[in-house]
Amino acid sequence: MADRVIGVGELDVVHAPGDVIKTFALGSCVAAVLMDPKVRLIGMVHVALPDSATNPERAKSSPGYFADTGIPALLDRMVDAGMRRGETDLIVKLIGGATVLDIGKRFDVGRKNQLAVRKVLWSFGLAPRSEDVGGTISRTVEVDVDQGRTRISSARSEPWEI
């Protein structure tokens, strides 16, 4: 049993019984969680920005930092870990994409991240089954392999599941 913590711009998969994958402090960032129930495989990416064209060098070294490179990289990693390519029974969940520091929505990075992640997912024929996005709170999310529960917490409330 292991906890795998991913940081901003990181991605990873877990699949051993007892494994948990989590990420902290999702403000405008979006965590995309992809779960393959057939092989009990869970992947997560912590996306910070929508488009890798803003920093191609960073996209090469840290593809998870951007929606357009992070989702494909996560799917590749999941295939490497045992998921069948083109799997359509994936459960997709989105968390984050809030307006935390940009209250006037001048930059609206959270919303742009949400839209970019959705666009990339749609290009693979995927759509979120559930989500907890937007608002003005920072979120922490963790997912366990054994039951696939997605637990979210925030300093402002009790933990909840989606």
Number of C-alpha atoms within 10 A of each C-alpha: 9 11 14 16 15 17 17 20 22 20 27 20 24 23 21 15 14 13 18 23 24 23 22 19 16 26 24 31 31 32 32 27 28 23 25 21 15 11 12 18 25 28 23 31 30 29 32 24 24 25 19 19 11 11 11 13 11 15 20 12 10 17 24 29 28 31 34 24 20 30 28 17 18 23 23 13 16 24 15 12 16 13 21 14 11 11 14 11 11 20 17 20 20 22 27 31 30 27 23 18 13 14 11 8 12 7 12 17 21 28 22 19 26 26 15 20 27 20 16 19 19 12 10 15 11 18 18 17 11 12 16 16 24 19 15 17 21 22 26 19 22 21 25 22 21 14 11 17 13 19 15 22 18 16 10 9 9 8 13 11 13 13
